Every structure is written in structure tokens, then in C-alpha cells.
Amino acid sequence: GRGGEGGPATSAEHFYVIGHPNGLPAKSTRRREGLDEVSMVLWNNNNAYFKARLDTFGGNSGSPVFNAETDELEGLLVRGDSDWMWEYGSGQRCMREARCPQDRGQRGIDRGVLRCAGEDVTRSTELAGHMAFDRAQKAESGEKIPVDVRAPNSFPISVPDWSHIQPRAVSLFFSSPTPPTPGSYLHSVGVNLEATHEYSLTELSLSLQGPGSNAIELGPVPRSPLTHFGASRPDVHTTFANLPRGLWQLRVRDTAGQDVGQIVNASLTFFFIEGDANPAVSMEMELKTELPVPIPDYDPAGVELKFSPPAEEAEKLKDADGNDLAVFSWDLDVTIDHDRADEDVARVYLSSPDSRRVYSFGAFNQGEMMEFGESARQQLFFYGADANGDWTVRVVDSKENITGTITKATLKVKAVAMPWRNAVEEEAAGEEAAAEGEAGAEEETVEGGEAPAAGDAEGAGEAEGSQEEAGEVPEEGSPASTSAESPESPPSTPESEAGEANEGQN
């Protein structure tokens, strides 16, 4: 798959979907015959999703969307236009499927006015980091060893009521435990908590800070007691794994007024991996672009900043076998001095070295340093991507007539060896080589084969049979198009910046 939060845009022009429209048994929209000359893509700007003409209905949400030419997964269907219309005649009305473009502008039965804007597909690379993390966990050698550390406090402890004037929280401190064996290293951390609340436990929220400045918001307390809360979360692993020993802080705060909570008991469980440590390499990338640099006024090309590993340290981003280390976590800081105050001043796009993963951010705080990479979703997006190579930051101005300047930018990357990546790449290369070999063998057979002699019924029959077997077997489905129009989009639209809301309506 291609794409990502902010791009790069898919190169596919035609798609098919497999799913359960209206709760029916699985249906496919794959064509029985050739593809249209008109592209099925309606909107393909840099974002977490693209829009395409797809013959889908309510119930198709979550359906895989495939490239019709390569069968490559391009994404998952998440939302779309109205599916049904009323048709009137002879004093009666009948419900029928919506048709584009003839029904455009009419009110649909299920989702309001039909816009014929296509269906929204979340790009498959939105899932790339999650898949990489899952593979990494499965490939992790050694058994996880839990070590509990209890808070030294006397319980119970009251949690102060929420106040907008002076936010307050209870802080519990823990000391890092001694690793259970000399060869073990920290993998993750989980919170164990017993608590009560006069209204709802979910009004209590947790955050955890490790030695130094590493911290993460764990969110509302879902239940009591909590056991190993957060230990399996990817963002907890990427934030705290391999940290040195030191002081940990668990903060518990109330998030709504009039009711208070109480901590009955608390502890942390540190999970260690017994085996060879996989030390992380932290590196600040070298900025190759001279600053300050102006941002072109409302130009979709924007301005690019290039970051590369410092020449004297580049080898640190390779393992003993010469393979590139993979991204474990990252941090991007950008300062923009802009004449447009208190507004969305620009879009910032961060591209990994292979350009297959690009994340976009809104830039609001003009004149102040903006930190990107703080949320769990952002961190996980680049997990497992190549760390070694040229990283690109592209900044695009959001509105006309007012300009700005990039005055400062830094990019830091933490990388580790992920041997499983090499196995996956080798397997993919082997499958591609095998497919090319089979295609070459078929072509050679067609070119070099003898045609059956005229009147040779048996030979003719064999030839016909071979053609039939080699042809594509028609699959169940219908033409995957509802509109032949492909409107162009401006460089930046409100819709193009809503890519983070991927929850479907289908």
C-alpha cells in the first residue's frame, strides 16, 4: 500500500472493494471486463485518505480497497455519500440506489444531500507502523520478566477536585528496579491502580513520566482495579523502552468539577526482556537547508528542508550486517515567524527517507517553537521505517497574501535494529522475482509454442482450453463506478485538513 497521513498520494487509478453492503454476504466490485478510461480517483491530495468512485453502501465500512491492476491493498473504506433516493411516479414512491452525476444536489434518504464526491478510503500506510510494531513484538527474543515496585505513600490518598483556576494532581514517585538479570533490559511499563470516585472513575486521568523528560498521557481510568495498564501499548514501549534507571512519576488528576476521587493503592510493573539488549541510537539529524527561509505564498509546492545523518555518525544507523536501523521514536521541532497571527499559518509535512510515509501537521503557533511527534499516533506512524537517509520537511502556506519564514528546525530520531524487517523484505523480493519468472516463462511459451495444424481438432481443442484456463476468472460484482467526473481540488481545503477523523459512516 501507499499513502499516509499527509501522503504520498496513491498512483492507482482503478479499484475494487470486497465487503458486505447492507449486511449481504460478501460481494466484490471487481470488473468482469476491462477498466474505464476515466480514473476512479476523485481527490488525492496529501492526507490520511483519498476519495474514489466506488460502488459501495452502508455496511461496507472497513472493507479493503484494492488496486484493480496490481491487487495491492490501497486502504480501507471509512465513509461515503448517500446511498439511496426516493423516486416518485403515479402518486407513489419507490426507493432506489443513488446515481451520479444525475442525482447530484438531491436529498438522499440516508445521508443528506448527495454530493457525488466519492467514497473516503483511509490509506493503507496509516497501518504500517502498527503492523511493524506487531511484527517486532512477535520477533522479540526472550521472555518478559515483570518486576513490581509499590509506591512508598500511605493510602488512601484524596485526589483534589478539578479547578480551572489552579489545576492540581497527585504525584506518586517510584524508583527504577534493578534488572532481574545482568543481560535483561527494560521493554515496557504498566500501571496497577485501585481507585474510587464519587461520580465516575473515568473522570480520573493518568500520566506517567520516566527518568528525564520522557512522559506519556495514559488517559482516563477505565476501571478499578487496573492491572498492567498501558504495558501493551506501542506508545508506552517506544517512550520508555531502554531508558536508564532513575525516578518515575505517576500523576493522577481529576478532569471534572463537583466530585472527587481517591487512590486506594498504586504500583508500577516494569517488564524486562532477558537476552541480548537492543540498544537504541539517538541522533539529531543535520539540517542541510540554510535558515531562515521564506515560505512561498499559498504555493502547494511550499518550501522543503532536508535533514541527513551527520557524515561522521551515519554508520551508527547501521547494524553489524550493514542493514539500516529502523525508527523507534522521533521528534520534530519547527519555529515559524508568520505575519498571520492566531490562525492556521501553514501545513507541515514530514517524509521518511524512502518517502513512503508522510505525516502532515497543522502549524498554528506563529513565532513559537512547535513540537511534533508527541502523540501516540504520530510516534507509531514512522515506527519501523528506515532511519538512515534523507528526511524531508515540507512547509506549505495556508492562505493567500500573507507570508511567513521558517526560522528554526530540528529533527531527532531514535533507531534500533529490527532483524525481522530484513526477513520480510527478502520474502517480498523472492515473491516478486518468482512472479516475474512465471510471467517470463508464460511469455516465452506463447512466443515459441507451435500452433496446431489446420483441421487438427485435438490440437485446436487444447489451444482453446489453454486460453480459457489462462484467462481471468470473472468474479462476482458490478462496475465500480458511480461518477465519471474528477473535479480538481485547491492546494488546501477544510476537507483536506480533516484527515485525522477516520471514523466511518458507512
C-alpha positions as CSV (number, residue, x, y, z in Angstrom):
1,G,0.0,0.0,0.0
2,R,0.9,3.6,-0.4
3,G,0.0,6.9,1.2
4,G,-0.2,8.1,4.7
5,E,-1.3,10.9,6.9
6,G,-0.3,13.7,4.5
7,G,0.6,11.5,1.5
8,P,2.2,10.4,-0.6
9,A,-0.7,10.2,-2.9
10,T,-1.7,6.9,-4.4
11,S,-0.7,6.2,-8.0
12,A,-3.6,3.8,-8.6
13,E,-6.4,4.8,-10.9
14,H,-8.8,1.9,-10.5
15,F,-10.0,0.0,-7.5
16,Y,-12.3,-2.8,-6.4
17,V,-13.8,-3.5,-3.0
18,I,-14.7,-6.7,-1.1
19,G,-17.3,-6.3,1.7
20,H,-20.8,-6.8,3.0
21,P,-23.1,-4.0,1.6
22,N,-26.3,-3.6,3.6
23,G,-25.4,-6.8,5.6
24,L,-25.4,-9.0,2.5
25,P,-23.0,-11.9,2.0
26,A,-19.5,-10.9,0.8
27,K,-19.6,-9.0,-2.5
28,S,-16.8,-7.8,-4.8
29,T,-17.0,-4.8,-7.2
30,R,-14.2,-6.2,-9.4
31,R,-14.9,-5.7,-13.1
32,R,-15.8,-8.6,-15.2
33,E,-14.1,-6.9,-18.2
34,G,-11.7,-4.1,-18.9
35,L,-11.3,-0.9,-16.8
36,D,-12.7,2.5,-17.7
37,E,-10.5,5.1,-19.4
38,V,-11.6,7.6,-16.8
39,S,-9.8,7.4,-13.5
40,M,-11.8,6.4,-10.4
41,V,-9.8,8.8,-8.3
42,L,-11.7,12.0,-7.4
43,W,-9.5,13.6,-4.7
44,N,-5.9,12.6,-4.0
45,N,-4.2,15.4,-2.1
46,N,-1.7,14.7,0.7
47,N,-3.8,13.4,3.6
48,A,-4.7,10.3,5.5
49,Y,-7.3,9.4,2.9
50,F,-8.3,9.7,-0.7
51,K,-11.7,9.8,-2.5
52,A,-12.7,7.5,-5.2
53,R,-15.8,6.4,-7.2
54,L,-16.7,3.1,-5.5
55,D,-19.9,1.2,-5.8
56,T,-20.4,0.7,-2.0
57,F,-23.2,1.0,0.5
58,G,-23.8,1.2,4.3
59,G,-22.2,-1.9,5.8
60,N,-19.1,-1.6,3.6
61,S,-17.2,0.4,6.2
62,G,-13.9,-1.3,6.9
63,S,-13.9,-3.1,3.5
64,P,-10.5,-3.5,1.9
65,V,-10.0,-1.4,-1.2
66,F,-7.6,-3.0,-3.7
67,N,-5.7,-1.7,-6.7
68,A,-7.6,-3.2,-9.7
69,E,-4.4,-3.6,-11.7
70,T,-2.0,-5.0,-9.1
71,D,-4.3,-6.4,-6.4
72,E,-2.3,-4.3,-3.9
73,L,-4.2,-3.1,-0.8
74,E,-4.6,0.6,-1.1
75,G,-6.7,1.2,2.0
76,L,-9.9,0.7,4.0
77,L,-13.3,2.3,3.2
78,V,-14.4,4.6,6.0
79,R,-17.2,6.8,4.9
80,G,-19.2,8.0,1.8
81,D,-22.1,9.7,0.2
82,S,-25.9,9.0,0.4
83,D,-26.7,5.6,-1.0
84,W,-30.5,5.7,-1.5
85,M,-33.0,8.1,-3.1
86,W,-36.8,8.4,-3.4
87,E,-38.2,8.2,-6.9
88,Y,-41.8,9.4,-7.4
89,G,-44.4,8.5,-10.0
90,S,-48.1,7.8,-10.4
91,G,-48.8,9.0,-6.9
92,Q,-46.3,6.5,-5.4
93,R,-42.7,6.5,-4.4
94,C,-40.0,3.9,-4.7
95,M,-36.6,3.6,-3.0
96,R,-33.7,3.2,-5.4
97,E,-29.9,3.5,-5.3
98,A,-28.3,6.9,-5.7
99,R,-26.8,7.6,-9.2
100,C,-24.1,10.1,-10.0
101,P,-23.9,12.6,-11.5
102,Q,-27.7,12.7,-12.4
103,D,-28.8,12.8,-8.7
104,R,-26.2,15.3,-7.5
105,G,-27.8,18.0,-5.3
106,Q,-30.9,16.0,-4.4
107,R,-31.5,14.9,-0.8
108,G,-30.7,11.3,-0.1
109,I,-32.7,9.1,2.2
110,D,-29.8,8.1,4.5
111,R,-27.1,10.9,4.5
112,G,-28.5,14.2,3.4
113,V,-27.8,15.9,0.1
114,L,-25.9,13.8,-2.5
115,R,-22.7,15.5,-3.4
116,C,-21.2,12.8,-5.7
117,A,-17.9,13.5,-4.0
118,G,-16.9,9.8,-3.9
119,E,-16.1,7.5,-1.0
120,D,-13.3,8.1,1.5
121,V,-10.6,5.5,1.8
122,T,-8.0,5.6,4.6
123,R,-4.6,4.9,3.1
124,S,-3.0,1.5,4.0
125,T,0.2,3.1,5.2
126,E,-1.8,4.6,8.1
127,L,-1.5,1.0,9.4
128,A,2.2,0.5,8.5
129,G,3.5,1.5,11.9
130,H,1.0,-0.8,13.7
131,M,2.0,-3.7,11.6
132,A,5.7,-3.1,12.1
133,F,5.1,-2.9,15.9
134,D,3.2,-6.2,15.9
135,R,6.0,-7.9,13.9
136,A,8.6,-6.5,16.3
137,Q,6.8,-7.9,19.3
138,K,6.4,-11.3,17.8
139,A,10.1,-11.3,16.8
140,E,11.2,-10.1,20.3
141,S,13.6,-12.7,21.7
142,G,13.4,-13.7,25.4
143,E,10.6,-13.9,27.9
144,K,9.2,-10.7,29.6
145,I,10.0,-10.7,33.3
146,P,7.7,-8.5,35.5
147,V,9.1,-6.6,38.4
148,D,6.7,-4.8,40.7
149,V,7.5,-1.5,42.5
150,R,5.0,-0.2,45.0
151,A,4.5,3.5,45.9
152,P,6.0,4.4,49.3
153,N,3.0,6.5,50.1
154,S,0.4,5.8,52.8
155,F,-3.0,5.1,51.3
156,P,-5.8,6.1,50.7
157,I,-4.9,9.5,49.1
158,S,-7.6,12.0,48.0
159,V,-7.4,13.4,44.5
160,P,-8.3,17.2,44.5
161,D,-11.3,18.2,42.6
162,W,-10.8,19.8,39.2
163,S,-10.2,23.5,39.0
164,H,-9.8,25.7,36.0
165,I,-8.0,28.3,38.2
166,Q,-5.3,26.1,39.6
167,P,-5.0,22.6,38.0
168,R,-4.0,20.1,40.7
169,A,-2.9,16.5,40.7
170,V,-1.5,13.8,43.0
171,S,2.1,12.7,42.1
172,L,3.4,9.3,43.2
173,F,7.1,8.6,42.8
174,F,8.8,5.2,42.1
175,S,12.4,4.2,41.8
176,S,13.6,2.1,38.9
177,P,14.1,-1.5,39.9
178,T,17.3,-3.4,39.4
179,P,17.1,-5.5,36.3
180,P,16.4,-9.2,37.2
181,T,19.4,-10.5,35.3
182,P,22.6,-8.8,34.0
183,G,21.6,-9.3,30.4
184,S,18.0,-8.0,30.7
185,Y,16.7,-4.6,29.5
186,L,13.5,-2.6,30.0
187,H,10.8,-3.3,27.5
188,S,7.6,-1.7,28.8
189,V,5.9,-0.4,32.0
190,G,2.4,-1.0,33.3
191,V,0.3,0.8,35.9
192,N,-1.5,-1.0,38.7
193,L,-4.1,1.1,40.4
194,E,-7.1,0.8,42.8
195,A,-9.2,4.0,43.0
196,T,-12.7,5.2,43.7
197,H,-14.7,8.3,42.5
198,E,-17.9,9.9,43.7
199,Y,-19.2,10.1,40.2
200,S,-17.2,8.1,37.6
201,L,-13.7,6.6,37.5
202,T,-13.3,8.0,34.0
203,E,-13.0,11.5,35.5
204,L,-9.6,10.4,36.8
205,S,-6.8,10.7,34.3
206,L,-3.3,9.2,34.4
207,S,0.1,10.3,33.1
208,L,3.4,8.6,33.5
209,Q,6.9,10.3,33.4
210,G,10.1,8.3,33.2
211,P,13.6,9.4,34.1
212,G,14.4,12.6,32.3
213,S,11.6,14.3,30.3
214,N,10.1,11.2,28.8
215,A,6.4,11.3,29.6
216,I,3.1,10.0,28.2
217,E,-0.6,10.6,28.8
218,L,-2.3,7.3,29.6
219,G,-5.8,8.8,29.7
220,P,-8.9,8.1,31.8
221,V,-9.1,5.3,34.3
222,P,-11.4,2.8,32.7
223,R,-12.0,0.5,35.8
224,S,-10.7,-0.5,39.2
225,P,-8.5,-2.3,39.9
226,L,-6.2,-1.7,36.9
227,T,-3.5,-4.3,36.2
228,H,-0.6,-3.6,33.9
229,F,-2.5,-0.7,32.4
230,G,-0.6,0.7,29.3
231,A,2.0,-2.1,29.2
232,S,0.9,-3.4,25.8
233,R,0.5,0.0,24.2
234,P,3.0,0.7,21.4
235,D,3.5,4.3,22.5
236,V,4.4,3.2,26.1
237,H,7.0,0.8,24.6
238,T,8.5,3.5,22.3
239,T,8.6,6.1,25.0
240,F,10.1,4.1,27.9
241,A,12.0,1.1,26.4
242,N,15.7,1.1,27.1
243,L,15.5,4.1,29.5
244,P,18.2,4.3,32.1
245,R,17.4,3.9,35.8
246,G,16.0,6.8,37.7
247,L,12.9,8.3,39.2
248,W,9.4,7.7,37.8
249,Q,6.3,9.8,38.4
250,L,2.7,8.7,38.1
251,R,0.3,11.7,38.1
252,V,-3.4,11.2,38.9
253,R,-5.7,14.2,38.3
254,D,-9.5,14.9,38.3
255,T,-10.9,16.2,35.0
256,A,-14.4,17.5,36.0
257,G,-15.8,19.6,38.8
258,Q,-18.0,18.9,41.8
259,D,-16.9,15.3,42.6
260,V,-13.7,13.9,44.0
261,G,-11.7,10.7,43.8
262,Q,-9.4,8.6,46.0
263,I,-6.4,6.4,45.3
264,V,-6.6,3.2,47.3
265,N,-3.4,1.6,46.1
266,A,-0.8,2.0,43.3
267,S,2.3,0.3,41.9
268,L,4.2,0.0,38.6
269,T,5.2,-3.2,36.9
270,F,8.4,-3.0,34.9
271,F,8.7,-5.6,32.1
272,F,12.2,-6.7,31.3
273,I,13.4,-8.8,28.3
274,E,16.0,-11.4,29.2
275,G,18.6,-11.7,26.5
276,D,20.9,-9.5,24.4
277,A,20.0,-5.9,24.8
278,N,18.9,-4.0,21.7
279,P,20.4,-0.5,22.4
280,A,18.8,2.4,20.7
281,V,20.8,5.0,18.8
282,S,19.6,8.6,19.3
283,M,20.7,11.1,16.7
284,E,20.0,14.7,15.8
285,M,19.8,15.0,12.1
286,E,21.9,17.6,10.3
287,L,19.8,20.3,8.6
288,K,21.1,20.8,5.1
289,T,19.0,23.9,4.3
290,E,20.2,27.3,5.4
291,L,17.7,29.2,7.7
292,P,15.9,31.4,7.8
293,V,14.0,30.6,4.6
294,P,10.8,32.2,3.4
295,I,7.6,30.2,2.8
296,P,6.1,30.8,-0.7
297,D,2.7,32.5,-0.5
298,Y,-0.1,29.9,-0.9
299,D,2.0,27.7,-3.1
300,P,1.2,23.9,-2.9
301,A,4.9,23.1,-3.6
302,G,5.8,25.0,-0.4
303,V,9.4,25.0,0.7
304,E,11.5,21.9,1.6
305,L,14.0,21.4,4.4
306,K,16.4,18.5,4.1
307,F,17.8,16.6,7.1
308,S,20.5,13.9,6.9
309,P,22.6,11.9,9.4
310,P,25.8,13.8,10.2
311,A,28.5,12.3,7.9
312,E,30.7,11.2,10.9
313,E,27.8,9.4,12.6
314,A,25.9,7.9,9.6
315,E,27.5,4.4,10.3
316,K,25.8,4.4,13.7
317,L,22.5,4.0,11.9
318,K,23.6,0.5,10.5
319,D,23.7,-2.8,12.3
320,A,26.7,-5.2,12.3
321,D,25.5,-6.7,9.0
322,G,25.2,-3.3,7.3
323,N,21.4,-3.1,7.4
324,D,19.8,0.3,8.2
325,L,18.4,0.7,11.7
326,A,14.6,1.3,11.9
327,V,12.8,4.2,13.5
328,F,11.9,3.6,17.1
329,S,10.7,7.1,18.0
330,W,11.3,10.7,16.7
331,D,10.8,14.4,17.5
332,L,10.4,17.3,15.1
333,D,10.6,21.0,16.3
334,V,9.8,23.9,13.9
335,T,9.6,27.6,14.5
336,I,7.7,29.8,12.0
337,D,7.6,33.6,12.1
338,H,4.4,34.5,10.3
339,D,2.5,37.7,9.7
340,R,-0.8,35.9,10.2
341,A,-1.3,35.8,14.0
342,D,-3.6,33.4,15.9
343,E,-4.6,31.4,12.8
344,D,-3.6,28.2,11.0
345,V,-0.5,29.6,9.3
346,A,0.8,26.5,7.4
347,R,0.8,22.7,6.9
348,V,4.0,20.9,7.8
349,Y,4.8,17.5,6.1
350,L,7.4,15.1,7.4
351,S,8.7,12.5,4.9
352,S,10.7,9.4,5.8
353,P,13.9,8.6,3.7
354,D,12.0,6.2,1.4
355,S,9.2,8.8,1.0
356,R,6.6,6.0,1.6
357,R,5.4,7.5,4.9
358,V,4.5,11.2,5.1
359,Y,2.7,12.8,8.1
360,S,1.1,16.2,7.9
361,F,0.5,18.7,10.8
362,G,-1.2,22.0,11.2
363,A,1.1,24.8,12.2
364,F,-0.7,27.3,14.5
365,N,1.7,28.9,17.0
366,Q,3.4,31.6,14.9
367,G,6.6,32.8,16.3
368,E,6.8,29.9,18.8
369,M,8.5,26.6,18.6
370,M,6.1,23.8,17.6
371,E,6.8,20.3,18.7
372,F,5.6,17.4,16.6
373,G,5.7,13.7,17.4
374,E,4.2,13.9,20.8
375,S,1.0,11.9,20.3
376,A,1.0,8.1,20.2
377,R,-0.4,8.1,16.7
378,Q,2.3,10.3,15.4
379,Q,5.1,8.2,17.0
380,L,3.7,4.9,15.8
381,F,3.3,6.2,12.2
382,F,7.0,6.1,11.5
383,Y,7.7,3.0,13.6
384,G,9.8,0.5,11.6
385,A,10.7,2.9,8.7
386,D,14.3,3.4,7.6
387,A,16.0,5.8,9.9
388,N,19.1,6.2,7.7
389,G,18.9,8.6,4.8
390,D,17.5,12.0,3.8
391,W,14.4,13.2,5.7
392,T,12.3,15.9,4.2
393,V,10.2,18.6,5.9
394,R,7.9,20.5,3.5
395,V,6.0,23.6,4.7
396,V,3.0,24.9,2.7
397,D,1.4,28.3,3.4
398,S,-2.3,28.0,4.2
399,K,-3.8,31.3,2.8
400,E,-3.1,33.9,0.2
401,N,-1.4,37.3,0.6
402,I,0.2,36.8,4.0
403,T,3.6,35.2,4.2
404,G,6.0,33.7,6.8
405,T,9.5,32.5,7.4
406,I,10.9,29.3,8.9
407,T,13.5,30.4,11.5
408,K,14.4,27.2,13.2
409,A,14.0,23.4,12.7
410,T,15.4,20.3,14.4
411,L,14.8,16.6,13.8
412,K,15.8,13.9,16.3
413,V,15.4,10.2,15.6
414,K,15.9,7.2,17.9
415,A,16.6,4.0,16.0
416,V,17.1,0.3,16.8
417,A,17.9,-2.9,14.9
418,M,14.8,-4.8,13.7
419,P,16.1,-8.0,12.1
420,W,12.6,-9.1,11.2
421,R,12.4,-6.3,8.6
422,N,15.2,-8.0,6.6
423,A,13.3,-11.3,6.5
424,V,10.1,-9.5,5.4
425,E,12.0,-7.6,2.6
426,E,13.7,-10.8,1.4
427,E,10.5,-12.7,1.3
428,A,8.8,-9.9,-0.7
429,A,11.7,-9.7,-3.1
430,G,11.6,-13.5,-3.6
431,E,7.9,-13.4,-4.3
432,E,8.4,-10.6,-6.8
433,A,11.2,-12.5,-8.5
434,A,9.1,-15.6,-8.7
435,A,6.2,-13.7,-10.2
436,E,8.5,-12.1,-12.8
437,G,9.9,-15.5,-13.6
438,E,6.5,-17.1,-14.1
439,A,5.4,-14.2,-16.3
440,G,8.6,-14.5,-18.4
441,A,8.1,-18.3,-18.8
442,E,4.5,-17.8,-20.0
443,E,5.6,-15.1,-22.5
444,E,8.3,-17.5,-23.8
445,T,5.8,-20.3,-24.2
446,V,3.4,-18.1,-26.1
447,E,6.1,-16.8,-28.5
448,G,7.9,-20.2,-29.0
449,G,4.9,-22.6,-29.0
450,E,3.8,-24.3,-32.1
451,A,0.3,-23.5,-33.5
452,P,-1.9,-26.6,-34.1
453,A,-2.2,-27.7,-37.7
454,A,-5.3,-26.7,-39.5
455,G,-8.0,-29.2,-39.1
456,D,-6.3,-30.8,-36.1
457,A,-9.3,-30.9,-33.8
458,E,-7.5,-32.2,-30.8
459,G,-4.8,-29.5,-31.1
460,A,-7.4,-26.8,-31.6
461,G,-9.3,-28.0,-28.5
462,E,-6.1,-27.9,-26.4
463,A,-5.4,-24.4,-27.6
464,E,-8.9,-23.2,-26.7
465,G,-8.6,-24.9,-23.3
466,S,-5.3,-23.3,-22.6
467,Q,-6.7,-19.8,-23.4
468,E,-9.7,-20.4,-21.2
469,E,-7.5,-21.5,-18.2
470,A,-5.1,-18.6,-18.6
471,G,-7.9,-16.0,-18.7
472,E,-9.0,-14.1,-15.7
473,V,-11.9,-15.9,-13.9
474,P,-14.8,-13.4,-13.6
475,E,-15.5,-12.5,-10.0
476,E,-18.9,-11.6,-8.5
477,G,-19.5,-7.9,-8.6
478,S,-20.6,-4.9,-10.6
479,P,-18.8,-1.9,-12.3
480,A,-17.1,0.0,-9.6
481,S,-18.1,3.5,-10.6
482,T,-20.8,5.9,-9.8
483,S,-19.5,9.1,-11.5
484,A,-17.3,9.9,-14.5
485,E,-16.3,13.3,-13.2
486,S,-13.0,14.1,-11.5
487,P,-13.0,17.6,-10.0
488,E,-9.8,19.3,-9.2
489,S,-9.0,20.5,-5.7
490,P,-7.3,23.7,-4.5
491,P,-4.0,23.4,-2.7
492,S,-5.6,23.4,0.7
493,T,-9.3,22.9,1.7
494,P,-11.0,22.4,5.0
495,E,-11.8,18.9,3.8
496,S,-8.2,18.2,3.0
497,E,-7.2,19.0,6.6
498,A,-9.8,16.7,8.2
499,G,-7.9,13.6,7.5
500,E,-7.5,12.7,11.2
501,A,-11.2,11.9,11.5
502,N,-11.1,8.5,10.0
503,E,-14.2,7.1,11.7
504,G,-16.6,5.8,9.0
505,Q,-20.2,6.5,8.3
506,N,-20.8,3.5,6.0
